[in-house]
Amino acid sequence: MEIDARSLSQDATYKLMIGSVVPRPIAWLTTISPSGLVNAAPFSAYTMVSTRPAIVIVNCARRAGVSKDTARNAEATGGFVLNVVSEDLASLVHKTATVYPPDVSETDALGIELIPSRRVCPPRIAVAPVNLECKLLQILEFGEEHDQNLVGEVVYFHIRDSIFANGKIDQTRLRPLARLGGPTYARLGEFITMPVETPAQ
Ligand SMILES: Cc1cc2nc3c(=O)[nH]c(=O)nc-3n(C[C@H](O)[C@H](O)[C@H](O)COP(=O)(O)O)c2cc1C
């Protein structure tokens, strides 16, 4: 199959992109509105773009041209928490993608326990094994729909003691959840560790 990307509708393009860019990690973002309402939502189009300082970028597409609560809150309060999702959290995370009215907090509605953050306004999610407190640096807009992409500097790490060893996060204990297309997720299978490459003389 060969397809000229520019010949496709937005919906058809979306289907090919979420089936091609796989597996995706999930950023479960908590934000807070200026009136103090906590919002939680998952975003799988995300990655890290720098480590000094640590910078992440998270896609937050508009809904019918309107900013999602997450982008609005992050812009208004200057930050978000990126909660890392382990496979045991799949069902709960999925529920937070439901569209709630802006005056309803997903974390209240679903009974998600929160812990105050140290450096940013929104709280972090207690059941998440890793929480990255992020200061919003900028919002980059891409494409005809002006998708918003939150660029955040990680200013504080919270890592559960049981998954942390020798300065690293033990992936066999973290068990991160992956997202595939649509409502399909995946657990990691067998780990493959390659020998360390040594440069040719
Ligand atoms: C696992 C998962 C990943 C998602 N990834 C994205 C994403 O990368 N970008 C996006 O705009 N929406 C994504 N969504 C949809 C948002 O979570 C959804 O629009 C949510 O209602 C936004 O919440 P808010 O309006 O409270 O900010 C994803 C949904 C799920 C279930």
The ligand as a Tripos MOL2 file, in Angstrom:
@<TRIPOS>MOLECULE
LIG
   31    33     1     0     0
SMALL
NO_CHARGES

@<TRIPOS>ATOM
      1 C1         -4.3160    6.5480   26.5290 C.3       1 LIG1
      2 C2         -4.8000    7.8310   25.9200 C.ar      1 LIG1
      3 C3         -3.9020    8.6740   25.2720 C.ar      1 LIG1
      4 C4         -4.3300    9.9160   24.7550 C.ar      1 LIG1
      5 N1         -3.4240   10.7080   24.1130 N.ar      1 LIG1
      6 C5         -3.7990   11.9290   23.6600 C.ar      1 LIG1
      7 C6         -2.8540   12.7870   23.0350 C.ar      1 LIG1
      8 O1         -1.6840   12.4570   22.8540 O.2       1 LIG1
      9 N2         -3.2880   14.0180   22.6410 N.ar      1 LIG1
     10 C7         -4.5600   14.4360   22.8630 C.ar      1 LIG1
     11 O2         -4.8860   15.5740   22.5460 O.2       1 LIG1
     12 N3         -5.4860   13.6340   23.4490 N.ar      1 LIG1
     13 C8         -5.1260   12.4010   23.8610 C.ar      1 LIG1
     14 N4         -6.0470   11.5840   24.4610 N.ar      1 LIG1
     15 C9         -7.3890   12.0970   24.7020 C.3       1 LIG1
     16 C10        -7.4530   12.9500   25.9850 C.3       1 LIG1
     17 O3         -7.0660   12.1870   27.1110 O.3       1 LIG1
     18 C11        -8.9070   13.4420   26.1750 C.3       1 LIG1
     19 O4         -9.2150   14.3380   25.1320 O.3       1 LIG1
     20 C12        -9.1630   14.0800   27.5290 C.3       1 LIG1
     21 O5        -10.5600   14.1940   27.7040 O.3       1 LIG1
     22 C13        -8.5520   15.4540   27.6730 C.3       1 LIG1
     23 O6         -8.8840   15.9050   28.9400 O.3       1 LIG1
     24 P1         -9.0800   17.4430   29.3290 P.3       1 LIG1
     25 O7        -10.0990   18.0370   28.3900 O.co2     1 LIG1
     26 O8         -9.5800   17.3300   30.7320 O.co2     1 LIG1
     27 O9         -7.7650   18.1030   29.2050 O.co2     1 LIG1
     28 C14        -5.6760   10.3150   24.9080 C.ar      1 LIG1
     29 C15        -6.5940    9.4490   25.5180 C.ar      1 LIG1
     30 C16        -6.1590    8.2110   25.9910 C.ar      1 LIG1
     31 C17        -7.1520    7.2820   26.6200 C.3       1 LIG1
@<TRIPOS>BOND
     1     1     2 1
     2     2     3 ar
     3     2    30 ar
     4     3     4 ar
     5     4     5 ar
     6     4    28 ar
     7     5     6 ar
     8     6     7 ar
     9     6    13 1
    10     7     8 2
    11     7     9 ar
    12     9    10 ar
    13    10    11 2
    14    10    12 ar
    15    12    13 ar
    16    13    14 ar
    17    14    15 1
    18    14    28 ar
    19    15    16 1
    20    16    17 1
    21    16    18 1
    22    18    19 1
    23    18    20 1
    24    20    21 1
    25    20    22 1
    26    22    23 1
    27    23    24 1
    28    24    25 2
    29    24    26 1
    30    24    27 1
    31    28    29 ar
    32    29    30 ar
    33    30    31 1
@<TRIPOS>SUBSTRUCTURE
     1 LIG1         1 GROUP 0 **** ****
